[in-house]
Amino acid sequence: MAALTKAQSEPNLLALEEELTCSICLCMFSVPVTVPCGHNFCASCLELTWADQVQDFSCPQCRATFPGRPQLRKNTVLCRVVEQLQGCGAEDKKDDDECEEEEREAAAPIYCDSCLQAAATQTCLTCMASFCPEHLRPHHDSPAFRDHQLCPPVRDLQQRKCPQHNKLFEFFCSQHSYCICSLCLLSHKLCHTSPLQQAKDKAESALKKKLAELHSQSERSVQAMNSVKTIQSQAAETAARKRDLLRAEFLEIKALIEEKENQTLKVVMEEEKRVCSKLDYIYKILGSKKNEIQSLRDQIEMALTEGDDILFLKRAAALQRTSVKEAFVPVIEMDHNMIHVAYQSAINLKDVVKLAVNVPVDKRTDAKPPPGKMKPPSMPSPNKPVFKKKLAADSRTHKEKTSQQMKITLLEETDTLSSQLTKFSSVNTAPSVGATNAATAAKVKELISSFLKKTRVELLQYAANVSLDFNTAHNRVALSERYTKMSVSDILLNYNHHPQRFTDCPQVLGFQCFKRGIHYWEVELQQNNFCGIGICYGSMKRQGPDSRLGRNSSSWCIEWFNSKISAWHNDVEKCLPSTRATKIGVLLHCDGGFVLFLTVGENLNLIYKFKAQFTEAVHPAFWLFSSGTVLSLCQMKP
C-alpha cells in the first residue's frame, strides 16, 4: 500500500498505474492473468466472477464470449512490472500476504450447517441455514418445506436480516436506498417501497440505460478531443506561415532592427502559445472526463455481475446518483487582427529603413517623412561639427541613432488609436497638447453617441459568445450549463489550486479576452441582490481586498447592493439611479477606449459609461456575493 501511495504521488507514473489496474477490483494487479480477448485481471477476481458459471464464459470488460472455460496462465511480464512499481519491501510483502489471506477467506467454500463437512450448495432463507445436497433433500421432497425460499450459498446470513427486528429483508425503500423487513414498513408508510426482486429489476434496467448513455458520451468526448487536436494543428500551421512571412520581410533590414524582429515574432508566438495552451488545457479536461466516464462504465459493468442482491442494490443506488457532464469545447480563435498588424508593421518599417539607408547623410535631415508619419524630433543635425566628428569616428553610433529613429516611427505607425486622430507632418506644425486632447475627447464623445443610437439588432453584429473561465472561479462560485451560468454555493467547492483563481472575493472572469475591436455581450440577472458586472485586465490581483471588482485601477464595473446601484473604478464609487432591468448589455470598444453598460428591453437605455485607454487585453468579469444570486451569460447569434 505504501508503494502504491508513492506511485500515485509521482505524476509520471499515473498513466502506468492506470494500465496496471484490475477493472474488477479496481486495485493493482495481484497475480495477473490474460484472457483470450487480451484483457488482464487478477486471478482471484476472475475465479470469483466465473465461480457459479458452467458455460457462456465472457470477459468482464469487453463482454467477449468464449466457447469453454479459458485456461488461465500467469502473465509473468505484467507481474514483474507490477512488482517493480510497488517495490519489494517487507511492508509491501506483508500487505500482499494480508490481502491474499483475505482473498482466500472470501474464496473458501461455505459448509453445510447440518454436517459441517460437505460444501453447501444452497441456503434456505426461511430456515436461515445452508445445506449440502444430502441435507437439502427434505426441502425438495417434503411438502412441508415447499414454501421455503432457496438461494445460492450465502456466507453471512445476518446481512439479510433487519438489525432492528431480526427478520429477513423483503422490501427495498427507494427513498432511503436501503432494504427493509416487513415490520419496517410501518415506519416507511410514506415512502415508495417495492419487493426486492422488483427493485433489482428496476435498478438493473436503469443502470443498463445509463451504461448506454455513458457509451454515447464517451464517443462524443473522443470526437471533441479529435476536433481540438485539429484546431490546434491548424493554429500552429497558421502561426508558422505568419512567422515565415515575417522572416522574409526582416531579411533586408535584420542588421538594423534585429531586436524589433524578435519582438514582432514574439507577438505571433505568444498568440500561438495562448491559443495552444488553452487548447491543451481543454484537451486535458476532455481526457479526464473520458477517463471518468470509463471508470463509471467499469463500475457499472462490475455491479451488473454482482450475484448478491443486497450488495447489488447498494452499489446500484450509489451508481445511479453519479452523473457525468457532457463534453464542452469553447470557441478559441487566434487574434488575426493583431498578427496582421504585426506583419504590416514589418512592411512599413522596411520602407522606412530603405529610405533612411539610401538617402545620403548630408540630405537625411532635410528629407521629409512619408505622408502620415511624424518626423523624429530628437534626431541631431549632421551640420553640427560635434555630430560630424562622432560620425566619422564611430559609425556604430550613427547606426544606433538611425535604429532609434525607425523604432519611434514604427511605434507611431502601429498605434491603432492614432489612426482615428489627426496625424502631424512635422514638429513645427503639430497642434498643442490641449488641442489634441480636446479633439480626441470630441471624437470619443461623438463615437459613443453613435453607438447609443443603435438598436439591439445593430449591436448584435458585434456579438461575442462569452463563457466562464473555470480556473478563475472562487471556491464559492458554482459554474453550470457549459460554463455560462454562475451562482453562489453555500459550501466550499474545493477547486484545485490555480494561480489565476480568486481567493478572497467570490468572482469569476470570462474565458475570452479582447484587445482590439468592438464586442457586445449580455448578462441575465436571475437574482440581483448582491452582484456586479464589469471588465478587468487579466493582470488584476487575485488575492487581498484590492482584488475585488472596481476596487483597483485594473477593473470597471456596475454593482447591485440590494436596491442600490453604483459604478466602481479605482475604488471610487458613483451612485446611479435605480433600474428594474433583468438583462444587462455590455458594449466594449477597445480602440475607442470606452465601455457601455445598457439595460436590454424593448429599448436600450444607458446605465453608465466608462472612458479609458485600455493598455492590456480585457476580460468580462463578474462578482457574486449573497446566497441565491444567479447570473447567466446569454448566447447570441450576430
Residue pairs with C-beta under 8 A, 6 or more apart in sequence:
1 92
1 95
2 87
2 89
2 91
2 92
2 95
3 85
3 86
3 87
3 89
3 92
4 17
4 28
4 86
6 87
7 13
7 16
7 17
7 85
7 86
8 14
8 17
13 85
16 85
17 28
17 85
18 291
20 28
20 29
20 78
20 81
20 82
20 85
21 27
21 28
21 29
22 28
22 29
22 30
22 32
22 40
22 41
22 42
22 45
23 39
23 41
23 60
23 61
23 298
23 301
23 302
24 41
24 42
24 45
24 46
24 49
24 60
24 302
25 42
25 45
26 298
26 299
26 302
27 42
28 82
28 85
28 86
29 40
29 41
29 42
29 78
29 79
29 82
30 42
30 43
30 44
30 96
30 99
30 100
30 103
31 42
31 43
31 44
31 74
31 79
32 40
32 41
32 42
32 43
32 74
32 75
32 78
32 79
32 82
33 40
33 41
33 42
33 43
33 46
33 72
33 73
33 74
33 75
34 40
34 72
34 73
34 75
34 78
35 41
35 46
35 59
35 66
35 70
35 72
36 64
36 66
36 70
37 59
37 62
37 64
39 59
39 61
39 62
40 75
40 78
41 49
41 60
41 61
43 72
43 74
44 103
44 107
46 60
46 72
47 107
48 106
48 107
49 60
49 305
50 57
50 69
51 107
52 152
52 307
56 65
57 65
57 66
57 68
57 69
57 70
58 64
58 65
58 66
59 66
60 301
60 302
60 305
61 298
61 301
86 92
109 119
109 120
110 119
110 120
110 123
110 130
110 153
110 154
110 155
111 117
111 118
111 119
111 120
111 130
111 132
112 118
112 119
112 120
112 130
112 131
112 132
112 134
112 135
113 120
113 129
113 130
113 131
114 129
114 131
114 132
114 135
115 132
115 134
115 135
118 132
118 133
118 134
119 132
119 153
120 130
120 131
120 132
120 153
121 131
121 132
121 133
121 136
121 153
122 130
122 131
122 136
122 150
122 151
122 152
122 153
123 129
123 130
123 131
123 150
123 151
123 152
123 153
123 154
123 157
124 130
124 131
124 136
124 139
124 145
124 148
124 149
124 150
125 148
125 149
125 150
125 151
125 157
125 160
125 168
126 145
126 147
126 148
126 149
127 148
128 157
128 161
128 168
129 157
130 153
130 154
131 139
136 150
138 145
139 145
139 148
139 150
152 307
154 160
154 308
159 310
160 168
160 169
160 310
161 167
161 168
161 169
161 181
162 168
162 169
162 180
162 181
162 183
162 184
164 181
164 183
164 184
165 181
165 183
165 184
167 181
167 182
167 183
168 181
169 179
169 180
169 181
169 196
169 310
170 180
170 181
170 182
170 195
170 196
171 179
171 180
171 181
171 182
171 184
171 185
171 193
171 194
171 195
171 196
171 199
172 178
172 179
172 180
172 193
172 194
172 195
172 196
172 199
172 200
172 313
173 179
173 180
173 184
173 188
173 191
173 192
173 193
174 191
174 192
174 193
174 194
174 199
175 188
175 191
175 192
176 188
176 191
177 314
177 317
178 314
178 317
179 196
179 310
179 313
180 188
180 193
185 193
194 202
196 309
196 313
197 309
199 313
200 309
200 312
200 313
200 316
203 312
203 313
203 316
203 317
203 320
204 304
204 312
204 316
206 316
206 320
207 300
207 303
207 304
207 316
207 319
207 320
208 304
210 300
210 319
210 320
211 297
211 300
211 301
214 293
214 296
214 297
214 300
214 324
215 297
217 293
217 324
217 326
217 327
218 290
218 293
218 294
218 297
220 326
220 327
221 286
221 289
221 290
221 293
221 327
222 290
224 286
224 327
224 328
224 329
225 283
225 286
225 287
225 290
227 329
228 279
228 282
228 283
228 286
228 329
229 283
231 279
231 332
232 275
232 276
232 279
232 280
232 283
235 272
235 275
235 276
235 279
235 334
236 272
236 276
238 334
239 268
239 269
239 271
239 272
239 334
239 339
242 268
242 339
242 343
243 265
243 268
243 269
245 343
246 261
246 264
246 265
246 268
246 342
246 343
246 346
247 261
247 265
249 343
249 346
249 347
249 350
250 257
250 261
250 264
250 346
250 350
252 350
252 353
252 354
253 349
253 350
253 353
253 354
254 261
256 353
256 357
256 399
256 402
256 403
256 406
257 349
257 353
257 403
257 406
257 407
260 349
260 407
260 410
261 346
264 342
264 345
264 346
267 338
267 339
267 342
268 339
268 342
271 334
271 335
271 338
271 339
272 334
275 332
275 333
275 334
278 332
278 511
279 332
281 471
282 329
282 330
282 332
286 327
286 329
289 324
289 325
289 327
292 324
293 324
296 319
296 322
296 324
299 315
299 319
300 319
303 312
303 315
303 316
303 319
306 312
306 315
326 482
328 482
328 483
330 467
330 483
330 511
330 512
331 465
335 515
335 516
337 516
337 517
338 515
338 516
341 414
341 416
342 414
345 410
345 413
345 414
348 410
348 413
349 406
349 409
349 410
349 413
351 370
352 370
352 373
352 406
352 409
352 410
353 406
355 367
355 370
356 364
356 402
356 405
356 406
357 402
359 367
361 382
361 391
361 398
362 382
364 382
365 379
365 381
365 382
365 383
368 375
368 425
368 426
369 375
369 409
369 425
369 426
371 425
372 423
373 409
373 412
373 413
373 423
374 409
374 412
374 423
374 424
374 425
374 426
374 427
374 430
375 425
375 426
375 427
376 404
376 405
376 408
376 409
377 427
378 404
378 408
379 401
379 405
380 387
380 401
381 387
382 388
382 391
390 397
390 398
391 397
391 398
412 418
416 516
416 591
417 591
417 593
417 613
420 443
420 591
420 592
421 436
421 439
421 440
421 443
422 431
422 436
422 439
424 430
424 431
431 439
444 592
444 593
444 594
444 611
447 589
447 592
447 594
448 592
448 594
448 596
448 609
451 459
451 587
451 589
451 596
452 596
452 604
452 606
454 604
455 604
456 585
456 600
456 604
459 520
459 585
459 587
459 604
460 520
460 636
460 637
460 638
461 638
462 517
462 518
462 519
462 520
462 587
462 638
463 520
463 521
463 636
463 637
463 638
464 512
464 514
464 519
464 520
464 521
465 521
465 633
465 635
465 636
466 484
466 510
466 511
466 512
466 521
466 620
466 633
467 482
467 483
467 484
467 510
467 511
467 512
467 633
468 479
468 483
468 484
468 486
468 508
468 509
468 510
468 511
468 622
468 633
469 483
469 500
469 508
469 509
469 510
469 511
469 619
470 479
470 483
470 495
471 498
471 500
471 501
472 498
472 500
472 501
472 502
472 507
472 508
472 509
472 542
473 479
473 486
473 495
473 501
473 502
473 508
474 501
474 502
474 503
474 505
474 506
474 507
474 508
475 492
475 493
475 494
475 495
475 501
475 503
476 488
476 489
476 492
476 493
476 506
477 486
477 487
477 488
477 489
477 493
477 506
477 507
477 508
477 624
478 486
478 487
478 488
478 489
478 493
479 485
479 486
479 508
480 486
480 487
481 632
483 511
484 632
484 633
484 635
485 630
485 631
485 632
485 633
486 508
486 622
486 624
486 630
486 631
486 632
487 624
487 628
487 629
487 630
487 631
488 506
488 624
488 625
488 626
488 627
488 628
488 629
490 627
495 501
499 542
500 509
500 542
501 542
502 508
502 542
502 543
502 547
503 542
503 543
503 547
504 543
504 544
504 545
504 547
504 548
505 547
505 548
505 549
505 623
506 623
506 624
506 625
507 547
507 548
507 549
507 621
507 622
507 623
507 624
508 621
508 622
508 624
509 536
509 538
509 619
509 620
509 621
509 622
510 619
510 620
510 621
510 622
510 633
512 619
512 620
513 538
513 617
513 618
513 619
514 588
514 590
514 617
514 618
514 619
515 590
515 614
515 616
515 617
515 618
516 590
516 591
517 590
517 591
518 587
518 588
518 589
518 590
518 591
518 592
519 587
519 588
519 590
520 585
520 586
520 587
520 588
521 585
521 586
521 620
521 633
521 634
521 636
522 583
522 584
522 585
522 586
522 600
522 633
522 634
522 636
523 533
523 583
523 584
523 586
523 622
523 631
523 632
523 633
523 634
524 582
524 583
524 631
524 632
524 633
524 634
525 531
525 560
525 581
525 582
525 583
525 584
525 631
526 582
526 630
526 631
526 632
527 626
527 628
527 629
527 630
528 560
528 582
528 629
529 560
529 562
529 626
529 628
529 629
530 560
530 561
530 562
530 624
530 625
530 626
530 629
531 559
531 560
531 622
531 623
531 624
531 625
531 629
531 631
532 549
532 550
532 557
532 558
532 559
532 560
532 568
532 622
532 623
532 624
533 557
533 558
533 584
533 586
533 597
533 621
533 622
533 623
533 631
534 549
534 550
534 555
534 556
534 557
534 558
534 568
534 620
534 621
534 622
534 623
535 555
535 556
535 557
535 586
535 588
535 595
535 618
535 619
535 620
535 621
536 549
536 554
536 555
536 556
536 557
536 618
536 619
536 621
537 554
537 555
537 615
537 616
537 617
537 618
537 619
538 616
538 617
538 619
539 554
539 616
540 547
540 552
540 554
540 555
540 621
541 547
541 552
541 554
545 551
546 552
548 623
549 555
549 557
549 559
549 568
549 621
549 622
549 623
550 556
550 557
550 559
550 567
550 568
550 569
550 571
551 568
551 571
552 570
552 571
553 569
553 570
554 616
555 568
555 569
555 621
556 567
556 568
556 569
556 595
556 610
556 612
557 567
557 568
557 569
557 621
557 623
558 565
558 566
558 567
558 568
558 576
558 584
558 597
558 607
558 608
559 565
559 566
559 567
559 568
559 623
563 578
564 575
564 578
565 575
565 576
565 577
565 578
565 579
565 607
566 573
566 574
566 575
566 576
567 573
567 574
567 576
567 597
567 608
567 610
568 574
569 610
569 612
574 608
576 607
576 608
579 599
579 605
579 607
581 599
581 600
581 601
581 605
581 607
583 599
583 600
583 601
583 634
584 597
584 598
584 599
584 600
584 607
585 596
585 597
585 598
585 599
585 600
585 604
586 595
586 596
586 597
586 598
586 620
587 595
587 596
587 598
588 595
588 618
589 595
590 614
590 618
593 611
593 612
593 613
593 614
594 609
594 610
594 611
594 612
595 609
595 610
595 612
596 606
596 609
597 606
597 607
597 608
597 609
598 604
598 605
598 606
598 607
599 605
599 607
622 631
624 631
